[in-house]
Amino acid sequence: MTELTWVKSTYSSGEGGQCIEVATCSHSVHVRDSKDTARSGLAVGPDAWGMFVGYAVEEIR
């Protein structure tokens, strides 16, 4: 597997808040805890990630 490039939300502060990091590749989206990057994360398909993000956006509106 190629090296993943992890991205943290620009809304995340450096004050120890609850944050996740996300990395994408051609066939999956990877999610991990930004405070414990040694712990294994979660990988989901792009369609599942898109449905999750769509749901989350609707919930905050």
DOVO-475787 format. One record per atom (N, C-alpha, C): residue in one letter; chain; atom name; y, z negated, x. Coordinates in nm, 2 decimals. Layout:
N
+---------+--------+-------+--------+--------+--------+
: residuo : cadena : atomo :      v :      w :      u :
+---------+--------+-------+--------+--------+--------+
:       a :      A :    CA :      Y :      Z :      X :
...
+---------+--------+-------+--------+--------+--------+
This chain:
61
+---------+--------+-------+--------+--------+--------+
: residuo : cadena : atomo :      v :      w :      u :
+---------+--------+-------+--------+--------+--------+
:       m :      A :     N :  -0.12 :   0.00 :   0.08 :
:       m :      A :    CA :   0.00 :   0.00 :   0.00 :
:       m :      A :     C :   0.12 :   0.00 :   0.09 :
:       t :      A :     N :   0.23 :   0.07 :   0.05 :
:       t :      A :    CA :   0.35 :   0.08 :   0.13 :
:       t :      A :     C :   0.43 :  -0.05 :   0.10 :
:       e :      A :     N :   0.52 :  -0.08 :   0.20 :
:       e :      A :    CA :   0.61 :  -0.19 :   0.19 :
:       e :      A :     C :   0.70 :  -0.18 :   0.06 :
:       l :      A :     N :   0.71 :  -0.29 :  -0.01 :
:       l :      A :    CA :   0.79 :  -0.29 :  -0.13 :
:       l :      A :     C :   0.93 :  -0.34 :  -0.09 :
:       t :      A :     N :   1.03 :  -0.29 :  -0.16 :
:       t :      A :    CA :   1.17 :  -0.33 :  -0.15 :
:       t :      A :     C :   1.20 :  -0.42 :  -0.27 :
:       w :      A :     N :   1.22 :  -0.55 :  -0.24 :
:       w :      A :    CA :   1.25 :  -0.64 :  -0.35 :
:       w :      A :     C :   1.39 :  -0.65 :  -0.38 :
:       v :      A :     N :   1.43 :  -0.66 :  -0.51 :
:       v :      A :    CA :   1.57 :  -0.67 :  -0.55 :
:       v :      A :     C :   1.58 :  -0.79 :  -0.64 :
:       k :      A :     N :   1.69 :  -0.87 :  -0.62 :
:       k :      A :    CA :   1.72 :  -0.98 :  -0.70 :
:       k :      A :     C :   1.84 :  -0.95 :  -0.79 :
:       s :      A :     N :   1.85 :  -1.00 :  -0.91 :
:       s :      A :    CA :   1.96 :  -0.97 :  -1.00 :
:       s :      A :     C :   2.09 :  -1.01 :  -0.93 :
:       t :      A :     N :   2.19 :  -0.93 :  -0.96 :
:       t :      A :    CA :   2.33 :  -0.97 :  -0.91 :
:       t :      A :     C :   2.38 :  -1.09 :  -0.98 :
:       y :      A :     N :   2.32 :  -1.13 :  -1.09 :
:       y :      A :    CA :   2.36 :  -1.25 :  -1.17 :
:       y :      A :     C :   2.30 :  -1.37 :  -1.10 :
:       s :      A :     N :   2.21 :  -1.36 :  -1.01 :
:       s :      A :    CA :   2.15 :  -1.48 :  -0.95 :
:       s :      A :     C :   2.25 :  -1.53 :  -0.84 :
:       s :      A :     N :   2.26 :  -1.66 :  -0.85 :
:       s :      A :    CA :   2.35 :  -1.73 :  -0.75 :
:       s :      A :     C :   2.26 :  -1.79 :  -0.64 :
:       g :      A :     N :   2.32 :  -1.83 :  -0.54 :
:       g :      A :    CA :   2.24 :  -1.90 :  -0.43 :
:       g :      A :     C :   2.23 :  -2.05 :  -0.45 :
:       e :      A :     N :   2.24 :  -2.09 :  -0.58 :
:       e :      A :    CA :   2.24 :  -2.24 :  -0.61 :
:       e :      A :     C :   2.11 :  -2.29 :  -0.66 :
:       g :      A :     N :   2.00 :  -2.22 :  -0.63 :
:       g :      A :    CA :   1.87 :  -2.27 :  -0.67 :
:       g :      A :     C :   1.83 :  -2.24 :  -0.81 :
:       g :      A :     N :   1.89 :  -2.15 :  -0.88 :
:       g :      A :    CA :   1.86 :  -2.12 :  -1.01 :
:       g :      A :     C :   1.72 :  -2.06 :  -1.03 :
:       q :      A :     N :   1.67 :  -2.04 :  -1.15 :
:       q :      A :    CA :   1.54 :  -1.98 :  -1.17 :
:       q :      A :     C :   1.56 :  -1.83 :  -1.17 :
:       c :      A :     N :   1.51 :  -1.76 :  -1.06 :
:       c :      A :    CA :   1.53 :  -1.62 :  -1.04 :
:       c :      A :     C :   1.40 :  -1.55 :  -1.01 :
:       i :      A :     N :   1.40 :  -1.42 :  -1.04 :
:       i :      A :    CA :   1.28 :  -1.34 :  -1.01 :
:       i :      A :     C :   1.34 :  -1.22 :  -0.92 :
:       e :      A :     N :   1.24 :  -1.16 :  -0.85 :
:       e :      A :    CA :   1.27 :  -1.04 :  -0.78 :
:       e :      A :     C :   1.18 :  -0.93 :  -0.83 :
:       v :      A :     N :   1.23 :  -0.81 :  -0.83 :
:       v :      A :    CA :   1.15 :  -0.70 :  -0.88 :
:       v :      A :     C :   1.15 :  -0.59 :  -0.77 :
:       a :      A :     N :   1.03 :  -0.52 :  -0.76 :
:       a :      A :    CA :   1.01 :  -0.41 :  -0.67 :
:       a :      A :     C :   0.93 :  -0.30 :  -0.75 :
:       t :      A :     N :   0.97 :  -0.18 :  -0.73 :
:       t :      A :    CA :   0.90 :  -0.07 :  -0.80 :
:       t :      A :     C :   0.83 :   0.03 :  -0.70 :
:       c :      A :     N :   0.73 :   0.09 :  -0.75 :
:       c :      A :    CA :   0.67 :   0.20 :  -0.68 :
:       c :      A :     C :   0.63 :   0.30 :  -0.78 :
:       s :      A :     N :   0.56 :   0.41 :  -0.74 :
:       s :      A :    CA :   0.54 :   0.52 :  -0.84 :
:       s :      A :     C :   0.45 :   0.48 :  -0.96 :
:       h :      A :     N :   0.37 :   0.38 :  -0.94 :
:       h :      A :    CA :   0.27 :   0.35 :  -1.05 :
:       h :      A :     C :   0.28 :   0.21 :  -1.11 :
:       s :      A :     N :   0.37 :   0.13 :  -1.05 :
:       s :      A :    CA :   0.38 :  -0.01 :  -1.10 :
:       s :      A :     C :   0.51 :  -0.07 :  -1.07 :
:       v :      A :     N :   0.54 :  -0.18 :  -1.15 :
:       v :      A :    CA :   0.66 :  -0.27 :  -1.12 :
:       v :      A :     C :   0.60 :  -0.40 :  -1.09 :
:       h :      A :     N :   0.65 :  -0.46 :  -0.98 :
:       h :      A :    CA :   0.61 :  -0.59 :  -0.93 :
:       h :      A :     C :   0.72 :  -0.69 :  -0.95 :
:       v :      A :     N :   0.68 :  -0.81 :  -0.99 :
:       v :      A :    CA :   0.77 :  -0.92 :  -1.02 :
:       v :      A :     C :   0.72 :  -1.04 :  -0.95 :
:       r :      A :     N :   0.81 :  -1.12 :  -0.88 :
:       r :      A :    CA :   0.77 :  -1.24 :  -0.81 :
:       r :      A :     C :   0.88 :  -1.35 :  -0.83 :
:       d :      A :     N :   0.85 :  -1.47 :  -0.80 :
:       d :      A :    CA :   0.94 :  -1.58 :  -0.80 :
:       d :      A :     C :   1.02 :  -1.57 :  -0.67 :
:       s :      A :     N :   1.16 :  -1.57 :  -0.68 :
:       s :      A :    CA :   1.24 :  -1.55 :  -0.56 :
:       s :      A :     C :   1.24 :  -1.68 :  -0.47 :
:       k :      A :     N :   1.21 :  -1.79 :  -0.53 :
:       k :      A :    CA :   1.20 :  -1.91 :  -0.45 :
:       k :      A :     C :   1.07 :  -1.94 :  -0.38 :
:       d :      A :     N :   0.97 :  -1.86 :  -0.42 :
:       d :      A :    CA :   0.83 :  -1.88 :  -0.36 :
:       d :      A :     C :   0.77 :  -1.74 :  -0.34 :
:       t :      A :     N :   0.82 :  -1.67 :  -0.24 :
:       t :      A :    CA :   0.78 :  -1.53 :  -0.22 :
:       t :      A :     C :   0.64 :  -1.52 :  -0.16 :
:       a :      A :     N :   0.59 :  -1.63 :  -0.11 :
:       a :      A :    CA :   0.45 :  -1.63 :  -0.05 :
:       a :      A :     C :   0.35 :  -1.63 :  -0.17 :
:       r :      A :     N :   0.38 :  -1.68 :  -0.28 :
:       r :      A :    CA :   0.29 :  -1.68 :  -0.40 :
:       r :      A :     C :   0.27 :  -1.54 :  -0.45 :
:       s :      A :     N :   0.16 :  -1.51 :  -0.49 :
:       s :      A :    CA :   0.13 :  -1.37 :  -0.55 :
:       s :      A :     C :   0.22 :  -1.35 :  -0.67 :
:       g :      A :     N :   0.26 :  -1.23 :  -0.69 :
:       g :      A :    CA :   0.34 :  -1.20 :  -0.81 :
:       g :      A :     C :   0.26 :  -1.13 :  -0.92 :
:       l :      A :     N :   0.32 :  -1.06 :  -1.00 :
:       l :      A :    CA :   0.26 :  -0.99 :  -1.11 :
:       l :      A :     C :   0.30 :  -0.84 :  -1.10 :
:       a :      A :     N :   0.20 :  -0.75 :  -1.13 :
:       a :      A :    CA :   0.22 :  -0.61 :  -1.13 :
:       a :      A :     C :   0.19 :  -0.56 :  -1.27 :
:       v :      A :     N :   0.28 :  -0.48 :  -1.32 :
:       v :      A :    CA :   0.26 :  -0.42 :  -1.46 :
:       v :      A :     C :   0.29 :  -0.27 :  -1.45 :
:       g :      A :     N :   0.25 :  -0.19 :  -1.54 :
:       g :      A :    CA :   0.28 :  -0.05 :  -1.55 :
:       g :      A :     C :   0.42 :  -0.03 :  -1.59 :
:       p :      A :     N :   0.48 :   0.09 :  -1.56 :
:       p :      A :    CA :   0.61 :   0.12 :  -1.59 :
:       p :      A :     C :   0.64 :   0.11 :  -1.74 :
:       d :      A :     N :   0.55 :   0.16 :  -1.82 :
:       d :      A :    CA :   0.57 :   0.15 :  -1.97 :
:       d :      A :     C :   0.58 :   0.01 :  -2.02 :
:       a :      A :     N :   0.49 :  -0.08 :  -1.97 :
:       a :      A :    CA :   0.49 :  -0.22 :  -2.01 :
:       a :      A :     C :   0.63 :  -0.28 :  -1.97 :
:       w :      A :     N :   0.67 :  -0.25 :  -1.85 :
:       w :      A :    CA :   0.80 :  -0.31 :  -1.80 :
:       w :      A :     C :   0.91 :  -0.26 :  -1.88 :
:       g :      A :     N :   0.91 :  -0.13 :  -1.92 :
:       g :      A :    CA :   1.02 :  -0.08 :  -2.00 :
:       g :      A :     C :   1.02 :  -0.15 :  -2.14 :
:       m :      A :     N :   0.91 :  -0.17 :  -2.20 :
:       m :      A :    CA :   0.90 :  -0.24 :  -2.33 :
:       m :      A :     C :   0.96 :  -0.38 :  -2.31 :
:       f :      A :     N :   0.92 :  -0.45 :  -2.20 :
:       f :      A :    CA :   0.97 :  -0.59 :  -2.18 :
:       f :      A :     C :   1.12 :  -0.59 :  -2.17 :
:       v :      A :     N :   1.17 :  -0.50 :  -2.08 :
:       v :      A :    CA :   1.32 :  -0.50 :  -2.06 :
:       v :      A :     C :   1.39 :  -0.47 :  -2.19 :
:       g :      A :     N :   1.34 :  -0.37 :  -2.27 :
:       g :      A :    CA :   1.40 :  -0.34 :  -2.39 :
:       g :      A :     C :   1.40 :  -0.45 :  -2.49 :
:       y :      A :     N :   1.29 :  -0.53 :  -2.49 :
:       y :      A :    CA :   1.29 :  -0.65 :  -2.58 :
:       y :      A :     C :   1.39 :  -0.75 :  -2.53 :
:       a :      A :     N :   1.39 :  -0.78 :  -2.40 :
:       a :      A :    CA :   1.48 :  -0.88 :  -2.35 :
:       a :      A :     C :   1.63 :  -0.84 :  -2.38 :
:       v :      A :     N :   1.66 :  -0.72 :  -2.36 :
:       v :      A :    CA :   1.80 :  -0.67 :  -2.39 :
:       v :      A :     C :   1.84 :  -0.70 :  -2.54 :
:       e :      A :     N :   1.75 :  -0.66 :  -2.63 :
:       e :      A :    CA :   1.77 :  -0.69 :  -2.77 :
:       e :      A :     C :   1.79 :  -0.83 :  -2.80 :
:       e :      A :     N :   1.71 :  -0.92 :  -2.73 :
:       e :      A :    CA :   1.72 :  -1.06 :  -2.76 :
:       e :      A :     C :   1.85 :  -1.12 :  -2.72 :
:       i :      A :     N :   1.92 :  -1.07 :  -2.62 :
:       i :      A :    CA :   2.04 :  -1.13 :  -2.57 :
:       i :      A :     C :   2.16 :  -1.06 :  -2.65 :
:       r :      A :     N :   2.14 :  -0.96 :  -2.72 :
:       r :      A :    CA :   2.25 :  -0.91 :  -2.80 :
:       r :      A :     C :   2.29 :  -0.99 :  -2.92 :
+---------+--------+-------+--------+--------+--------+
